């Protein structure tokens, strides 16, 4: 049970760096079941998820629909493997289900489905919907007098979507200070480099223009993420918060980091053990 913001060590004296390592390892183990997947995104965003679930979020692992919980929305449905890895580490999904990833009748489908998975707040597939749902949730929580917060994780590719900016404008208008948007800027989407598909810079200026409090951090630095989450929570200004997280695709596995086409990775059977070994080596460094 975590009825308040979890401490940095999140119970059993486990560091956030170790949590991030385990999230990455869980994601690799799931992807190996299928031999492919959105593994580069999962490895890249693991630090953001570790700080979210083991430092910032208020939730009860055994009671995922607890009314007082903070809501974590995965707007990017194809990142589901990353969120499952975090939900397993958090004890919301049993670890033994990891081997069922993407299989028939699994509670862990390849794209996020709220009706299947404990702790999954929204179904994802079409991009650009999460922030609009977050606005609706934020308004509802305000009207109910709840102090619960809404966190929305989205991709830089979703910055191409009109609904994202409609929602950003709405959140600013309603001064929804219970919403924190996390933008994973890994600069890659299905059609290529994100800024080459549609340039979104200068990103900080755009969010400020919509009335948001803006922070931009190294999304693979746990210390920077802790500071940003704490600032977002403690800020007295009545406006929504956005943390722009610059991350590296396939972070922690150098030979995958080097791959030019990393949006959807196909990994050779012998490479899975090599990837885990690379993670282990980084953990010990």
Phi, psi and omega in degrees: 000129176232087183276356174224176180304125181298145175294163182306322181275355172047059178086238193305037175054041179256127183288159177295327177298320177292321176300315180297320177300314182293323177298315178298316181295318177302317181296318177297318180296321177292315182297328179297331178302321181263342181081006183191172175149189181273055187284327180297320177295319181297316179294322182290324186263004185300322180293321177299317180291323179298315180290324178299306189276339184239012173222319191258316191284146173255122182197168175240113184305322182274359183221070189296343178258014177309130186296329183277003184290154164284142181265130176245112183261128174262092180293329181268090187301330182284354171275011186306323181301325178291315180293319177303318180300322178287320180295325175293314180296327180280351180083013179276324175245132180297141183297330182295342178284348180308320184289351181266000187311127175071009182264165178301136177066013177283151171275003181237069179290164186293334174243142189298130179229113185297332182284346183259321197248124174301135179087353177270117188272338181211153173275143182231155180179282170295135183272159175093007184263336189299316185292324175297319176295320178299320178298315178299316178295317180299316177297316182297317179298320177300315185290336176274356181075020181277146175262011178294151181248159178241126176247129181240116177265122180228167182258163175293335175297332179287349175291347175282346190267129179303317180303332178300315184281332172297317179293320179299318178295320180294316180298320177295318180298317182274000178053052185278084182282002176265007179250132169236121177263132178249115181256115178275104180262091176255000173062029178219136172219180189303324184268004177131201181297130189304312182290341175280328177290312176201112186292126181252358179279151001280114191289318181300317181298322181296312180296319178300322181297337179266007173091021182261150168278126191244133168230143175233126188222165169289110184286359173250013175251110182298320179299316180294322179293318178302312181299318182293316178297318180295320177297316180299321181288321188271350183301132182273346184291136181278073176207157180293161183242145173228134174244111178273119188248107176280115184238165179250126178302137177063027182309129176102348178234091190307320183288337172278324175305326186280351183285131184290317180262100188237003182298317177225111188265133168253124187243133180292150184307320182285346185278343181295314178297324178295322179295316178296320178297322178295319176299313180301318180297319178294326179295324183276344184293000000 
